[in-house]
Amino acid sequence: MIGGGASTSIQRQTNAQLSVAVLIGTVTVLGVAATPVYSTAQGAAVVATAALLIFAAARAIRAPRGSDFVTGSTAVASGVFLAFGYFGIHAAPSASGIVVVGARLLLAGILALSLVPALRFKRWTAAVGIVMIATAILVVGAWTINAFPKPSIDVFDLHVAAADVIRAGGNLYQDVAVVDGSPLMNGSETLAYPYPPITALIFSLATWSFGDPRWASVLAMATAGLLMLVVVRRVAAPLVSWVVALTVAFAANPTWPFVVRFAWTDTIGIPFLIGGALLWRRSALASGALIGFGFATKQYYIVALPLLLLAKDQDGMRRFWAAATTAVVLTAPAMIGGFSAPWAALVRFHLTRPPRLDGSSVASLGIDVPSAIVAVVVVGLAGWFARQIRSSGQFMIGLGAVLAALFALGSQAFANYWLVIVSVVLLGLALGSPEGRETTL
């Protein structure tokens, strides 16, 4: 148990950390608003902020408490900047409207309450608050889908076409073809389905159930928020408000409605990663299976496997093999009917795309880093972070740092990519509390 004086000290500490994060987040958002979109200045700002995030994560993962944990909060704030990325402040118009404004005011109110020591959340009020947060996510998501019923983007068309092909019993990687909407292609090429089979299935289920594939992203975000109920139930009492505030920051990120609007796929892996983190101590096999499920939703997660392979946590190898096996099993159906088509769509397509000068990576500075160098840097960083991992919170923070290096140095990275980093770092900080207690099952 934590004594009264210690409880007050921790409460003041968490409030100070959140204040620092809010301050830095405000400055960075104002900074991106003042930086021309698609400019060299924005590219430089993104790269510099990615470096800050990696540095902050390195400090937080080694000592997730006290003054060093304030540095971890800096990782959260820098992630807010990076999530704007490609769209700059233009993410805001996708979240306008009286209903969405009302939902955001609700989130702001919950955040304000969590920062007032005299109004410290109890477990049941925190649970109610988190349910309200998840409800706000559903409201914002529903409004976004209804306000933009059929976005003119190839990703949306790919999901709809994939649902039709799967229902007809066709081959996902041979029978799906839509016009490539990339500004680099000028509509001159067709695009095969470039996402893993489990991603196609999840978005197809949303299409068949709700008539729109984007509900998969909305439900994933709401589920991720609701999983924080487990953390609230197990965290030390003085830190309940800290968890609520981090959950609000996750839900109030101005980028994810834009990601939902255009049917990008990155959010659907987040609840599986959180579920795996929450089961970290109870069952290495179940934890690894859920993490592997999350990894199977996007190809870029392959760089995170060393975090599990080299982790110094007990049962680390069992968790690694469970994750790797699950990811392989879920990806294997892509090979039904031949190897060449899925290889071309899932691997070669992404590796051979020209650098995106309009993205949020070094490519926007005109720098094309060779893939071999990117691989060496990212794997080396993953190895270093893996040696620090002894808990689920450290795993999530390390995952955010490794992905930040990959995206910053890669040939393309956009708001939807950085949103994943913001989410896993925020929720990783919730799992690894300032007093060092891990809040897993």
Secondary structure, DSSP 8 states (H G I E B T S, - for coil): ---HHHHHHHHHHHHHHHHHHHHHHHHHHHHHHHS-TTSHHHHHHHHHHHHHHHHHHHHHHH--BHHHHHHHHHHHHHHHHHHHGGGGGGGGGGG-SHHHHHHHHHHHHHHHHHT-GGG---HHHHHHHHHHHHHHHHHHHHHHHHHSSS-SSHHHHHHHHHHHHHHHT--HHHH--EE---TTTTT-SEE---S-HHHHHHHHHHHHHHS-TTHHHHHHHHHHHHTHHHHHHHS-GGGHHHHHHHHHHHHT-TTHHHHHHTT-SGGGGHHHHHHHHHTTTT-HHHHHHHHHHHHTT-GGGGGGHHHHHS--STTHHHHHHHHHHHHHHHHGGGGTT-SHHHHIIIIIHHHSS---TTSSSGGGGT----HHHHHHHHHHHHHHHHTT--SHHHHHHHHHHHHHHHHHHSS---HHHHHHHHHHHHHHHHHB-TBS-B---
